[in-house]
Amino acid sequence: MKPVLLVTCSRENNIEKRPIYKSLKKLSSLYSKTEFDYKVISNNQKGLSEVYNQFLTTKYKDYIVLFCHDDVVIDNMFLCEFLNKSPYVVTGLAGTKSFTLKNKPPAWNLMSSRDEHVGEVKHIKDNTVWTTVFGKTTSPAKLIDGLFISIDVEKIIKTKARFNEQFAFHHYDLALCLECIKHNVNIGIMPISVIHYGLGDSMLTQEWQISAKKFIEVYSGVF
């Protein structure tokens, strides 16, 4: 079994303030250091693509690296086993099996029809937890959500697929998926339970709109 390295970036100085901290402590108690480890980038001001690409190198070729948002709680005590059993080089939790860039806002759930969606994610607000079921929980996918991206480093570094550093905090996940498609890297989703404290409202920000425009400019001529 390959060891799993969980990488999380936070703008906080103290990761103990973020939901992911619960998972880091729990998983560290369940697995040995040679099975599971984590890297926290605190007070992060760099783009996620720039940070994440540092782990897609030969230094980490023996790892499965899991890039996870700091507002996520992983609710699965067999995380490492699930990720090792994944048939995909890039594994997520939710996404879509097809997409179009034509006249669609570049969010994975809006770029395809509802019956193409796959996976599920739990959400929480005011201490109420609910599950959003998109579709099948084990499936190939074309696009996945960036809250949870697991990558078999040994397999991806044999290709040119990497995070596109033009995208810092928005659309970096979709850009990675398109780079994977270009370089024949398979993507899919697995049934790993997490609770996401974010509600996907970043689309309402000006930063997201600017990034969306750039995303369309970069990829519309390719896909």
C-alpha positions in Angstrom: 0.0 0.0 0.0 1.3 3.4 -1.0 1.5 6.0 1.8 -0.9 8.9 1.7 0.3 12.4 2.2 -2.5 14.9 2.9 -1.6 18.5 1.8 -3.8 21.4 3.0 -3.3 25.1 2.5 -4.8 27.6 4.9 -4.8 31.4 5.2 -4.9 30.9 9.0 -1.7 30.9 11.1 -3.2 28.1 13.3 -4.6 25.1 11.5 -6.3 24.0 14.7 -8.9 26.6 14.0 -9.9 24.9 10.8 -12.2 21.8 10.3 -9.4 19.7 8.6 -7.5 19.6 11.9 -9.9 17.1 13.3 -9.1 14.8 10.4 -5.4 15.2 10.6 -5.4 14.2 14.3 -7.8 11.3 13.8 -6.1 9.8 10.7 -2.7 10.2 12.4 -4.0 8.0 15.3 -5.3 5.4 12.9 -2.3 5.0 10.7 1.5 4.8 11.3 3.7 7.6 10.0 4.8 5.4 7.1 1.1 4.9 6.0 -0.3 8.4 6.5 1.3 11.8 6.9 0.3 15.4 6.3 1.7 18.8 5.3 0.1 22.0 6.4 0.9 25.2 4.5 -0.2 27.9 7.0 -0.7 31.6 6.4 -0.7 30.7 2.7 -0.7 33.6 0.2 0.4 31.6 -2.9 -1.9 30.2 -5.5 -3.0 26.6 -4.9 -1.7 25.5 -8.3 1.8 26.8 -7.5 1.8 25.1 -4.1 0.3 21.8 -5.3 2.7 21.4 -8.2 5.6 21.2 -5.7 4.2 17.8 -4.7 3.9 16.4 -8.2 7.7 15.7 -8.4 9.9 12.7 -8.1 10.5 13.5 -4.5 6.9 12.3 -3.8 6.7 9.6 -6.5 6.1 6.9 -3.9 3.1 8.7 -2.4 -0.5 9.2 -3.1 -0.9 12.9 -2.4 -4.3 14.1 -1.3 -4.9 17.9 -1.8 -7.8 18.8 0.6 -9.4 22.1 1.5 -9.0 23.2 5.1 -12.8 23.4 5.5 -13.3 19.7 5.1 -13.7 16.9 7.7 -12.8 13.5 6.3 -15.3 11.0 7.8 -13.7 7.7 6.6 -11.4 5.6 8.8 -10.3 3.6 5.8 -9.1 6.6 3.7 -5.7 5.2 2.8 -7.2 1.8 1.7 -9.8 3.5 -0.4 -7.3 5.8 -2.2 -5.0 2.9 -2.9 -7.8 0.9 -4.4 -8.9 3.7 -6.7 -8.6 2.7 -10.4 -8.0 6.4 -11.2 -4.7 8.4 -11.3 -6.7 11.5 -10.2 -9.5 10.7 -7.7 -12.2 13.1 -6.4 -15.6 12.9 -4.7 -17.9 14.6 -7.0 -17.9 15.7 -10.6 -19.3 15.1 -14.1 -18.8 12.6 -16.9 -19.1 15.2 -19.6 -18.9 19.0 -20.1 -19.2 21.8 -22.5 -17.5 25.2 -22.4 -20.0 26.8 -24.8 -22.3 29.4 -23.1 -21.9 27.9 -19.7 -20.5 29.3 -16.5 -17.3 27.4 -15.8 -18.4 25.4 -12.7 -18.4 21.7 -13.1 -22.0 21.2 -12.1 -23.2 23.8 -14.6 -21.1 22.6 -17.5 -23.1 19.4 -18.1 -26.6 18.0 -17.8 -27.7 16.7 -14.4 -27.8 13.1 -15.4 -24.0 13.2 -16.1 -23.2 14.2 -12.5 -21.5 11.7 -10.2 -20.5 11.4 -6.6 -21.8 12.8 -3.3 -20.6 15.2 -0.6 -22.0 16.1 2.9 -22.5 19.7 3.8 -23.0 21.4 7.1 -24.6 24.7 8.2 -25.8 25.7 11.7 -24.9 22.2 12.9 -27.2 20.6 10.4 -25.5 18.0 8.1 -27.1 16.9 4.8 -25.8 14.9 1.9 -25.9 16.1 -1.7 -26.1 13.1 -4.0 -25.1 13.9 -7.5 -25.1 10.3 -8.9 -23.1 7.1 -8.9 -20.3 7.2 -6.2 -17.8 5.2 -8.2 -17.4 6.4 -11.7 -15.0 7.8 -14.3 -15.3 11.6 -14.6 -14.1 14.4 -16.8 -14.2 17.1 -14.2 -14.0 16.9 -10.4 -14.5 19.3 -7.5 -11.3 20.7 -6.0 -12.3 20.2 -2.3 -10.7 16.8 -2.4 -8.2 15.7 -5.1 -6.1 12.6 -4.7 -3.2 12.0 -7.1 -1.0 8.9 -7.6 2.2 10.9 -8.1 4.2 8.1 -9.7 1.7 7.8 -12.5 1.1 11.5 -13.2 4.7 12.6 -13.3 5.2 10.2 -16.3 2.9 12.7 -18.1 2.9 16.4 -18.6 -0.3 16.9 -16.7 0.0 19.4 -13.9 -2.0 22.2 -12.2 -2.1 25.3 -14.4 -0.5 28.0 -12.4 -2.5 30.7 -14.2 -5.3 29.7 -11.8 -4.7 30.5 -8.2 -7.8 30.0 -6.0 -10.5 29.5 -8.6 -10.7 27.0 -11.5 -7.4 25.4 -10.6 -9.4 22.1 -10.2 -11.1 22.3 -13.6 -7.8 23.4 -15.3 -6.1 20.3 -13.8 -8.8 18.1 -15.2 -8.5 19.6 -18.7 -4.7 19.1 -18.6 -5.3 15.5 -17.6 -7.7 15.0 -20.5 -5.1 16.4 -22.9 -2.4 14.1 -21.6 -4.6 10.9 -21.2 -4.6 10.8 -17.5 -7.7 9.1 -16.1 -10.0 10.8 -13.6 -12.8 9.4 -11.5 -14.6 9.6 -8.2 -14.8 7.2 -5.2 -17.2 6.9 -2.3 -15.2 8.6 0.5 -17.3 10.4 3.1 -16.4 14.0 3.9 -18.2 16.9 5.5 -17.6 20.2 3.6 -18.2 23.4 5.5 -18.1 25.5 2.3 -21.3 26.0 0.4 -19.9 26.9 -3.0 -20.8 30.5 -2.9 -17.5 31.8 -4.3 -19.2 32.1 -7.7 -20.7 35.3 -6.4 -17.4 37.0 -6.0 -15.7 39.3 -8.5 -12.5 37.2 -8.2 -14.4 34.2 -9.4 -15.8 36.1 -12.3 -12.4 37.3 -13.4 -11.0 33.8 -13.1 -13.9 32.4 -15.1 -13.3 34.7 -18.0 -9.6 33.7 -18.1 -10.5 30.0 -17.9 -12.7 30.3 -21.0 -10.1 32.3 -22.8 -7.4 29.7 -22.1 -9.4 26.5 -22.8 -12.2 27.4 -25.2 -10.0 26.9 -28.2 -8.8 23.5 -27.0 -12.1 21.9 -25.9 
